[in-house]
Amino acid sequence: MPETCLPRRRLLAWLGASAAMPVMAACGGRAAEARDYPVHYSEAEWRKRLTAKQFRILREEGTERPYTSPLLKEKRKGTFVCAADGNPLFSSSTKYESGTGWPSFWKPLPGAIGTSTDFKLGYLRTEVHCARCGGHLGHVFNDGPRPTGKRYCMNGDAMLFQPA
């Protein structure tokens, strides 16, 4: 067999993975909304309550451009809350500069968030959403500082800051 040909098993594995990608992407999207949350509104009501940017991120799982959020430079003591429902999410004491362009934290407040599996980019990520409304906040990665080793990389437009 010529070297330029793929071995049959590798070709079949590649074709199977390619066929599975749309299914995995469909399963990864809107997983948070499939659950029943204490705070819920119709799409029209969410649109009235949120800015266009907030709606795109929180309800449609969008992402803001890096380095555009005023919360990135927020250094005061206080609490970062969900922009959709005011749920306290992160203490300012757990915020750190990750260099990614998004507000980052090493630990959420107890019971503040939920997570779901996200395959939208074709690989496994862990989506972070508000535990009260299911709004998309960002993603969590295993490359953060001690003591947790986690980097909760959040969209600033998905949150508001309440000074202490």
N, C-alpha and C positions, 0 to 999 in steps of 0.2 A: 504494500500500500504506500503511496507517495506521502512524504512528510507533511505536505500541505493539507492533507485530509485529517479531519478530526477523528479520533477513534470513536466507534459507534456509541460506547457507554458515555463518553464525555458529551457527545452531541445530544444524546437522549436526555442526559441530566440538564444540559443547557436549555433544551427545548421545554422540558418540564418546569424548570425554574422560570422561564420567560412566560409560560402560560399561567403560572401561579401568581405572578406579580400583580395583575389587576385585581385578583381576588384578595390578596393580602392588603393592597392599598384600600380597597373598599371596606374591608374589615377594620382597618386602622382608623378610618375617618369617622368622626362623630360618635365614637364609642362612649364618650362622656355623656352625650345627650340621650343615649338609649336608656339611661337610668332615670329614676324618679328622684328629683331633688326637692328639698323643702321650699326653695324659692324658684318659681317658674312662671313664665309669662308667654303669651303668644309672640310670634316673630314681630308682628306689628307693634306690640307693646314694648318689646326690647328695643326696637328702632326708635321709639319715642323717648325712652329712658337713657339711651346711650348716644354718644357722638358717633359719627360715621366711622372714625378710626377704632373706637372702642367696640362697636358692633362687629366690624370686620375681624378683629382679633378674638374677642370673647365668644362670639356666636358662630363665626365662620372659620375659626382656627387659623386666622391670618398671623403674620409676623411683621412687626414694625422694622423699619430700616435701622441698622445698628448705629449707635451714637446719636440718635435723634431724641431720646427721651430725657426730659428734665430730671427724672428720678434717678438717672444714672449718676448724677453728681450730688444727689441728696445725702448730706452728712449729719443732719440733726438727729437727735434721739426721738424715737417715736415708733409708729406702727404703719406698715404698708398693708392696705386693705384692698379687697376686690372692688374695682370700679363699678361693677354691676349691682352689688348688693351690700357693700360695706363690711363683708366678712373679714375679720383680722387674719392676715396671712403670714406675715413675717415681721419679726422684731428688727429694728435698725441695728441691734447689737450683733446680728448674724449676717449683715450685709458686708460684702467685700468687693474689691476691684479685681475682676477676673480678666480684664483686657479683651473681652469679647465684644463690647459695645452694647450690652444689655445689663440691666440691674441683676446682680447675682447674689445669692444667699447660700449659706451652708446648712441651714436648717429651717423648716417651716414651724409655725406655731402648732401646738398639739391639736389634731382634728381639723386643721384648716384646709387641707388639700386632699385631693384624690389623684390617682394616677391611672393611666390606661396605656395600652400598647399602640404604638403609632408606626405604620409602615409606609406613610405617604411619600417618603423620599426613596423608597425601595430598600431600605434597611431598617432594622429595629431601633426605635427610640422609645423613651418613656415620656409620654405627655403628662403635664401637670394641669389639673383643673381645680376650680374652686369647689370645695366640698358642699357648699350651700346651694349654688346655682348651676354648677357644671360648666361655668365659663372657662374657656381655654386661656391659660396663663403663660405657658411656655413649655420647657422640657427640663428634665433632670439628667445629669451626667455624672459619671463616677470619676471625675478628675478635679474635684474640689479640695479645699484645705481640710486640715484636721479641725475638729475631732471627728466629723462625719465622713469626710472624703467625697462629699456630694457637692455638685454645683447646680443649684436651682437657677436656671437661666430664664428670667422672666421678661415678658413684654411690659415696658413701663406704662404703655397706654392701657393695659389691662388692670392697672392698680392706681390707687390714690395714696397720698401720704398724710397721716395724721400726726402732727408733732406732739410730743409728750407734754 
